[in-house]
Amino acid sequence: MKNAYYSFLTAFVFSLLALSTSYAQLSETYVNGIGSETIRQEAFTLIITPVGGALLDISIDKNPYANTSIRLRDDQKTTIYTAHSRSDNPLFARRLDLRELDNGTYWLDVWVDKKHVVRRLQLTSVNGEYQAVILP
């Protein structure tokens, strides 16, 4: 009887592990949707996601007291958008509307304390349909 109980318990534990692994893979697939990028560093996780073509979601999960800055620049290094956070909130998120920008390459700079991440964005618009692509 004990062997049957332990066999059942072992099977139950392994099925729970399989479910949690499947859930983790599902959430990772959701986070890394089409065109999005997740950057994990020691002190923070940065997620950049183009939404509906003309919007760009930027979220940073960080130390609550880390200084955080976001800057969007054009090819001539002109700053188009900037945001700073010095709050005690561990999540810093912004949604950028790119519809007013011309076609071209843009640079996204993200600072979390002294760590710096730079990503290039390619923005195209054809007949009012916008597309923002994160370039390698």
C-alpha positions, 0 to 999 in steps of 0.5 A: 500500500505504501508503494502505491501511495508513493507512486501516486505522490511521485506521479502527482509531483511530476505532473505539477512540475510539467504544468509549471514548466508549460506555464513558464514557457507560455508566459515567456512566449507571451512576453516575447511576442512578435517583434518584442525583445526582452533584455535581462541584466543583473539589476533589471529586465527591459522589455521593448514591444511594438504594439499595433505598429505605431506604438512602442511599449517600454517596461523596466522591472528594476530595483525600486530605488534605481534611477531610470532614464529613457531617451529616443533619438533620431539619426542626427542624434536629436533627442525626441523624447526623454523620461526619468524616474527616481521613484520607489516603484520597481516598475517603470513603463512608458508607451511611445506614440511614433505616428508623428515621426518620419520614416527612418532609423531611431535610437532608444537609450535606456539607463538603469543606474549606470547600466546603459542599453541601446537599441535601433528602431526602424520606423516605416509608414506606407499608406498610413500603416505604421511599423516599428521594428527593433533592429539587431 
